[in-house]
Amino acid sequence: MIPASTACLPPHFRRLHHIAILSGDYARAKDFYVRILGFRVLQETHRAERQSWKLDLAGEGDLQLELFSFPHPPRRPTQPEACGLRHLAFAVEQLDAAVAHLRAEGIAVEPIRTDELTGKRFTFFKDPDELPLELYER
């Protein structure tokens, strides 16, 4: 297993700046990420010339999401095993409480599993545009 140190990274690749997500239904996605997942709105911009919105969101620590909308974006072609971004994972202190919160909001959550390498518990759910999201217990 490779150590979690960043010592081997070039100095200009130390951490992520943000994660950008494209939504087919801006209002629904905004509600999901703000009200249900608890991200804080930093800035919301309507770009009339593009018929789109850009929503800058903040999570815990340095975590930032950019939520974009465009008219008629293509659907996600396949599930997480396709090349490219597989899923986004959020660390949670209490997995059972986080799952209960999502289910109370009507969000389908997969059964909780245990990572055979770390012994930590995790589960998956999807955002309104079918983007796979993971909850991983610290």
N, C-alpha and C positions, 0 to 999 in steps of 0.2 A: 504494500500500500504506500502511495506517495504521501509524504508528510504535508500537513496543511499550511506550511510556511509559504510566504510569498517571496522568500529570498531568491528563488530561481527565476522570478519574473523580471523582465526589463523594467526599469523605473517608470516608464510611461504606461504600464498595464497593471496597476496595483488593485483597482477595484472598479466595479460597474458604476456608471454615472446615472443611468436610468434604464427602464424597460419600457418600450413603446408597444401599445396594443391598439389594434384597429377594430372598431365595432361597427356592426350593421345597424344597431339601434342605440343611438347615443344616450337618450334619456334612460333607457333600461340599464345600459352598462354603467352610467354615472350612478344610478341608484344602487346597483350591485356593489361597486367598488367603494362608494362613500358610505352609504347607510348600512349595508350588510357586512362588508369587510372592514369598515372603519378607517379608510384612508382619509386624510385631511386635504381639502382643496387649497392649493397654493395660488392657482390662477386659472381662469377660464376665458378662452378667446374664441370668438366666432369669426371665421374667415369667409366672408360673404362671397368673394371672388372664387372660392373653391367649394362653396356650399358645404362647409365643414366646420366642426368644432375641434378644439384642442384643449384638453383638461390636464393640468399639471397637478399631480397628487403626491402627498408625502405619507410615508409609513413610519415605522420605528427606525431610529438611527438615520442612516443615509439613504434608506430605501425610497426611491422615487419612481413613479409610473407616469407615463404620458398616455392619455386616452384620446384617440383620434376617431373622427367619424368622416366618412366620405359617402356620397350617394352610390348605392348599389355595389359595395365591395364584393369580391368573390368569396364564396364559402371556403372554409378550411377543407383542403382536399382529402386528408386522411387523419387517422388517429396518431397518437404520439410516436409510433415506431417508424414514421417517415423521417428522412434526413432533414436536418435543420433543428430548430428549437423543439425540444420534446415536451417540456412543461415548465411551469414556474412553481417553485416550492416556497411556502411561507413557514417560518419557524413559529411554533406555538408552545406555550408553557403547559397548558392543560388541553390535551387533544380531545378528551371526552366532552368537555365544555364547549370547545370550538365546533365539534360535530353537532352537538345538540342545538347550538345557535343556528347553524346552517339549515338543519332539518326543520327547525321552527319557522324558518323563512321559506320553507317549501323547496329547498335545494336538495337534490338527490346526492347522497354521499355514499361512496363505495364502502364495503366492510373494512374495518381497521385491520391492518396487517402489521407484521413485525419485520424490520429490515434484518436479514440474516447476517449481514456484515457488522452492523453497529448495535443490534439489539433494541433499537429505537422503534417506536410505533409510528405509523403514517397511514394516510388515506388520500384518495383522490376525489375531486368533484370538478364541475365545469362552470365556466363563466357563461353569461347569456349568449355568447357567440361560439360556444363549444370548445373554448381554449381549455385544455386540461390544466388544472391547478392542484397542487399537493399541499397538505398540511403535514408537517414533520415535527414530532414532539422533541423538544430540547432535552 
